[in-house]
Every structure is written in C-alpha cells, then in structure tokens.
C-alpha cells in the first residue's frame, strides 16, 4: 500500500480523499493556490504545499508544478479527484513517466472514453446500446446538415471533449442549425481547446441514469447499481438519488451486468461511471463515460456501504477487488443535494464572499444525514472556482423517508453571509413532480413554473 499520496485538487473532494487516506493509514500532501491558503481542509492534511496563484491555469491545472510537488514530497501516487486534471490523458501519462501512480484509469482509457464520439463507437462494439447519431465527429457543415435531416429534428449537438454542459446545443429546426453549430464549437474550443462536435437524435423528456463500476488489474469488474441525475439546470446536475425511481430490480441487474461486461472487454481500470439516457419507453442509450470519481458518488456509498475512494486507492496499489458482484447489496434509498454559492433569485449569479454562519443539520430523523464539505464559518469563497460549497446526502429506509430527511436537513441548515441554492432544492423536493419520481432532464422548468 502507498505510504503517501498527493491530492491534486481542492476543497470538498480534497477533504473527501484525505478522510479515506486517514482511514487507510496513508499520509496526504494537499496542494493549494494562494486563493485557497485559508481553506479549512488544509488542516487535515499531513503536509501542504502552495503551487501557484488563484487562477486554475496557474495552480490546479499546472501539471509540472503538481508532478514536481509529488516528487519533492516523496509521494508514491497522485489522486486527481474530479474536475481539473482528473480526466487529463497527458497528466496521467506524465505521472507514469515520473514513476507516480495516477489513481484512475490508464491514459489510453482516458483518451478513448474522454472523446465522446469515440467512446460511443467503443461501447457500441462492446455491446452497449447507443443513441442514433453521427459515426464519429462531424466533418463539415454540409455533412452535418444532411445527417440532421436524416435523423429528423430535434437533434443534439455535443462537444466531443470536456463536460459540465459546455459545447451542447439542442436544435429543433434547420433554420437555426448552422448558428447553433458555431456556438457549440466556439464554446467547446474556449472551454476545452477542442471545437469538434458530434450529433445525436435528441431524446425529449429523457432521464439521466448512470451506473457506477469498479475494475481492477485482474479483469474483475463489478457494478454498484445506478444513480438518477435527471434534475438539472443547463446540463448541470442539482439533485441525485439512488436507486432510480424509474428502474426495477430486473433492469438494474441486467443493465449492470451489461455495463460490467463492456468495461471488461474494453480493459477499463479503476472507478468509472457509464451514463445513459432513458427514453419515454424506458429504453436506455449510452451517452458518455466519466473516467473518474463522480461528484455524486456518496449516494452509491450510502446504499451499498462501499467506500469508493478507498477502493480506487486499493486498485491503484494493484490490489484485486475484495468484492464480487454477489457481495453487492442495496439498502434503502439515498438523495444528494449539491449546495452552491449562487443566488437563484438573480439568475443563479455566483455569490462569493465570507460565510458568516455555517451550522449544518445534526438531526437524524427519519433517516441519517451525511455532509461533505470543506467550508466553515469565517471562510471566504474564492471567485476562481466552481460554486459548490457542500453536498448533503440523506439516507432512509425508502425513498419517501430519504426525501423527508433531506427536507428536514435543508430547513435546519443555517448558512449566512452568502446566497445559496437551498431554497431551490426545497422547492424541487416539495414539488409533485419530484415526489412522484416522474421527472426528466427538463423538469426543472415545470417545477419552477
């Protein structure tokens, strides 16, 4: 097992990794930018190193600085968390070149599965159903227009690189096609350095359902069930739950087995998430794969009792999975709310500033609560990074109990000094659409009226 791990990330996910390492008896090195010098999570690390100024490009995205820090601090491995360099093929390769273990998949897997159009063709060959669309990237406008007419509107234009909802445009008729192609390509080029696009048939009222997998170096692959992530705003997830209200146990078992077998054929290693879109007839289509730890991994941990970060580290240390698929069981229901420092009443404008009060819920009725956060009272939210300040995860014996536990927690949560999305989450959870579990990726507009 590793003696020391460098955490190439910040905030909540960095603290999550520190906690897993502490449990395993592994020392941690936490890096930070000058904007994060007072982040409370740094106090939990065994060693801290400043790697640059606030902008990500000069700190958390600085491959050379991270690698040099890992070498200088005598780390054996680097955990990238999520975001930043977590799905960066070059960084994974550079770690290998410098004899540092990258806690994640091999560079080739990141490259293949990170390119969404290439990933689609790869999993199709491995046996997973895919959404009708282009065979690879769109080569020119004439070809793209011809394909859109063949598929029939509406269609969805998607960047082949990156994530986070960037470079995605739905198109409902031919008159807007060229303009939307240019918008999506320019946005993708700015965000990811690659403006390539591919096209899919747009599934209206689709549900976003993803399966968590773990794979070791000994060709063992298991799935940990699914998460539903359909409550979204501008393609960004707001609420996740597991299991999905739309899946029955038979479908879960069948699709999970298909996913695990596909990952085995591909030769995937470590943790990963296969994302599907479910149509109105409950047919699942592969969308993309995230070759990293997901933000919403706690809901899976709550219903399986498995520490996914710990499993990631063991796999990276060349340990075989200690679990088989027959060992995996699901208990109760879990819901996660991502709390962002944003003002829902002002078009979700960022709300950086000093948190003057931070009193998380402590009650446990009717279920239990988990809080993943790195902030505390007195913490000043930097303006350089993602606006998420914490995640609340509620578990109950069934869906109704989990939702009620979450509502109780949100109502009791006191955060002052900044605006947050807590009022929005309460509105969503209290809506008839959510309570009935009959929602889709565009349901937020219906909920908010």
SVG drawing of the C-alpha trace seen along z (x, -y; Angstrom):
<svg xmlns="http://www.w3.org/2000/svg" viewBox="-48 -39 60 53">
<polyline fill="none" stroke="black" stroke-width="0.4" points="0.0,0.0 1.1,-3.6 2.8,-5.5 2.0,-9.0 -0.5,-10.4 -0.6,-13.8 -4.1,-15.2 -4.2,-17.2 -7.4,-19.0 -9.0,-21.4 -12.0,-21.9 -14.6,-19.3 -13.2,-16.5 -9.7,-17.0 -11.1,-16.6 -13.0,-13.5 -9.8,-11.9 -7.9,-12.9 -10.5,-11.2 -10.2,-8.0 -6.4,-8.1 -6.6,-8.6 -8.8,-5.6 -6.2,-3.6 -3.2,-4.9 -1.9,-6.8 -0.2,-10.2 -1.5,-13.0 0.0,-16.1 -2.6,-18.7 -1.7,-21.4 -3.3,-24.8 -3.4,-28.0 -2.8,-31.4 -6.6,-31.9 -7.1,-28.7 -4.5,-29.4 -7.1,-29.6 -9.2,-26.7 -10.1,-24.6 -9.4,-21.3 -5.7,-22.0 -5.6,-21.5 -6.5,-17.8 -3.5,-17.0 -0.2,-15.8 1.6,-18.3 0.6,-21.3 2.3,-22.9 1.3,-26.1 1.5,-25.5 0.6,-28.9 -1.8,-31.8 -5.6,-31.7 -6.3,-31.1 -6.6,-27.3 -4.4,-27.5 -1.5,-28.6 -2.2,-26.2 -4.6,-23.2 -4.1,-22.8 -0.3,-23.2 0.8,-19.7 4.5,-20.4 4.0,-22.0 1.9,-19.1 4.3,-16.5 7.3,-18.3 5.5,-18.6 4.7,-14.9 8.3,-14.1 9.7,-16.5 7.3,-15.3 8.2,-11.7 4.7,-10.6 4.0,-7.3 0.7,-8.3 -1.5,-11.2 -5.3,-11.3 -6.8,-13.8 -10.3,-13.9 -12.9,-15.2 -12.6,-18.2 -9.3,-19.9 -6.9,-17.1 -9.0,-14.1 -9.7,-13.2 -6.5,-14.5 -4.7,-11.9 -1.4,-13.8 -1.3,-14.2 -2.0,-10.5 0.8,-9.7 3.2,-12.2 2.6,-10.7 3.6,-7.3 6.7,-8.8 7.7,-10.2 7.0,-6.9 4.0,-8.3 0.8,-6.2 -2.2,-8.0 -5.2,-6.9 -7.5,-6.5 -7.7,-4.7 -4.8,-4.2 -4.0,-7.1 -5.4,-5.1 -8.8,-4.6 -9.0,-8.3 -8.2,-9.2 -10.7,-6.7 -13.6,-7.3 -12.9,-11.0 -13.6,-11.7 -17.4,-11.3 -17.8,-10.3 -15.0,-7.8 -16.4,-6.4 -19.8,-5.9 -18.2,-3.7 -16.1,-1.8 -19.0,-0.9 -21.2,-0.1 -18.6,2.5 -18.6,3.8 -22.4,4.4 -24.0,1.3 -26.9,-0.4 -26.2,-3.9 -28.3,-6.9 -28.7,-7.2 -26.3,-9.8 -23.1,-10.6 -20.4,-8.0 -17.6,-10.0 -17.1,-13.7 -18.9,-16.0 -16.6,-16.7 -18.2,-19.7 -21.4,-21.7 -22.9,-20.1 -22.5,-16.6 -23.9,-17.7 -27.0,-19.3 -27.6,-16.1 -27.4,-13.9 -29.7,-16.2 -32.3,-15.9 -31.8,-12.1 -32.2,-11.8 -35.1,-14.2 -35.3,-17.2 -34.8,-17.7 -31.1,-16.8 -28.4,-17.5 -25.0,-19.0 -22.4,-17.9 -18.7,-18.7 -16.5,-15.6 -14.3,-16.8 -14.9,-18.1 -18.1,-18.1 -20.1,-20.3 -22.7,-21.1 -20.3,-23.1 -20.5,-22.8 -24.0,-21.4 -26.9,-22.8 -30.3,-21.3 -31.6,-22.1 -35.3,-22.0 -35.3,-23.1 -32.9,-23.5 -33.0,-27.3 -31.0,-27.5 -28.7,-24.6 -25.6,-26.5 -25.7,-29.1 -26.0,-26.6 -23.1,-24.5 -20.9,-27.6 -22.0,-28.5 -21.3,-24.9 -18.0,-24.7 -16.8,-28.1 -17.9,-27.3 -16.1,-23.9 -12.9,-25.4 -12.8,-28.0 -13.5,-25.6 -11.6,-22.5 -9.2,-23.6 -11.1,-21.5 -14.1,-22.6 -15.0,-19.2 -18.7,-18.2 -20.8,-15.1 -24.6,-14.8 -27.3,-12.7 -31.0,-12.4 -32.5,-14.5 -34.5,-12.4 -37.2,-14.6 -38.1,-14.1 -35.2,-11.7 -33.9,-10.6 -30.2,-10.7 -29.3,-7.4 -25.7,-6.3 -24.0,-3.1 -21.0,-3.1 -18.3,-0.5 -15.1,0.7 -12.5,2.6 -9.1,4.0 -6.0,5.0 -7.0,8.7 -10.0,8.4 -12.5,8.2 -15.3,5.7 -18.4,5.1 -21.2,2.5 -22.7,0.7 -26.1,0.0 -27.4,-3.2 -27.9,-6.8 -30.6,-9.1 -29.3,-12.5 -32.2,-14.0 -32.8,-17.1 -30.5,-19.5 -30.1,-23.1 -28.3,-23.9 -27.0,-20.3 -25.5,-20.7 -26.8,-18.2 -28.6,-19.6 -30.0,-16.5 -29.0,-12.8 -30.6,-9.8 -30.1,-6.0 -31.8,-3.8 -33.6,-5.5 -37.4,-5.6 -37.6,-4.6 -35.6,-1.3 -36.9,2.0 -34.5,4.6 -34.6,6.8 -33.5,3.9 -30.9,2.8 -29.3,6.3 -29.5,6.8 -28.0,3.4 -25.5,3.5 -24.2,6.9 -24.0,5.5 -22.0,2.5 -19.6,4.6 -19.1,6.9 -18.5,4.0 -15.9,2.5 -14.2,5.9 -14.0,6.1 -12.6,2.5 -10.0,3.3 -11.0,0.5 -9.3,0.0 -10.3,-1.8 -13.6,-3.6 -15.8,-4.9 -19.3,-5.9 -21.3,-4.9 -24.1,-7.5 -27.3,-6.6 -30.3,-8.4 -33.7,-6.7 -36.4,-7.5 -40.2,-7.6 -40.4,-3.9 -37.8,-3.1 -35.1,-2.1 -31.6,-3.0 -29.0,-4.5 -25.3,-5.1 -24.4,-8.8 -20.8,-9.0 -18.4,-7.8 -16.7,-9.7 -13.3,-8.1 -13.0,-9.4 -14.7,-9.8 -18.1,-11.4 -19.4,-14.3 -22.4,-12.2 -20.6,-9.1 -21.8,-9.4 -25.4,-8.3 -24.0,-5.0 -21.8,-4.7 -24.8,-5.3 -26.9,-2.4 -24.0,0.1 -21.8,-0.7 -18.7,-0.7 -16.1,-3.4 -15.4,-4.1 -12.4,-6.3 -10.8,-3.6 -11.5,-1.1 -9.9,-3.5 -6.7,-3.6 -6.6,0.2 -7.0,0.8 -4.2,-1.7 -2.0,0.1 -2.6,3.2 -4.9,5.0 -7.6,7.2 -11.2,6.3 -12.2,7.7 -15.8,7.9 -17.6,9.9 -21.0,8.9 -22.7,11.4 -21.4,9.5 -23.1,6.2 -26.4,5.5 -28.5,2.3 -30.1,1.0 -32.7,-1.8 -32.6,-5.0 -30.3,-8.0 -30.7,-11.5 -27.9,-14.1 -28.3,-17.9 -25.4,-20.0 -25.4,-23.3 -23.9,-26.1 -23.0,-29.6 -25.4,-31.1 -28.4,-33.4 -31.4,-31.6 -33.4,-34.8 -30.8,-36.6 -30.4,-34.1 -28.1,-32.0 -25.4,-34.6 -22.3,-33.5 -22.3,-34.6 -18.7,-34.7 -17.9,-36.2 -17.4,-35.4 -19.6,-32.8 -20.6,-34.4 -22.5,-31.4 -22.4,-27.8 -24.5,-25.4 -25.2,-22.1 -28.1,-19.9 -27.3,-17.4 -30.7,-15.6 -31.3,-12.1 -35.0,-11.7 -36.4,-9.7 -33.1,-8.7 -29.5,-9.7 -27.5,-12.7 -24.0,-12.9 -22.4,-16.3 -19.4,-16.5 -17.9,-20.0 -14.6,-21.9 -16.1,-25.2 -16.8,-26.7 -17.9,-30.0 -15.4,-32.7 -14.4,-31.0 -14.2,-33.3 -15.3,-31.7 -12.8,-32.4 -14.2,-33.7 -11.9,-31.5 -13.6,-28.1 -16.8,-26.1 -19.5,-27.5 -20.3,-24.2 -19.6,-24.6 -21.1,-21.4 -23.2,-18.3 -25.9,-16.9 -26.7,-13.3 -29.8,-11.8 -30.5,-8.1 -33.8,-6.5 -35.3,-3.1 -37.3,-4.0 -37.5,-7.0 -40.1,-8.9 -38.0,-8.7 -34.9,-9.8 -36.6,-12.8 -38.2,-13.8 -34.9,-13.5 -33.3,-15.8 -36.1,-18.3 -35.7,-18.4 -31.9,-18.9 -32.2,-21.7 -34.7,-23.5 -32.4,-23.2 -29.2,-24.2 -28.1,-27.8 -25.7,-29.5 -25.3,-33.3 -23.2,-35.8 -23.8,-34.4 -26.7,-33.3 -27.2,-29.5 -29.4,-27.2 -31.0,-25.7 -34.4,-27.4 -34.4,-25.9 -33.7,-22.5 -36.6,-22.7 -38.9,-23.9 -37.8,-20.9 -38.2,-18.3 -41.6,-19.6 -42.9,-19.5 -45.4,-16.9 -43.2,-16.0 -40.3,-15.1 -42.3,-13.4 -43.9,-11.1 -40.5,-10.4 -41.9,-11.1 -39.3,-13.6 -36.8,-14.1 -33.9,-16.3 -36.2,-19.3 -38.5,-19.0 -36.9,-21.9 -38.7,-24.4 -42.0,-22.8 -41.2,-22.7 -40.2,-26.4 -43.2,-27.4"/>
</svg>
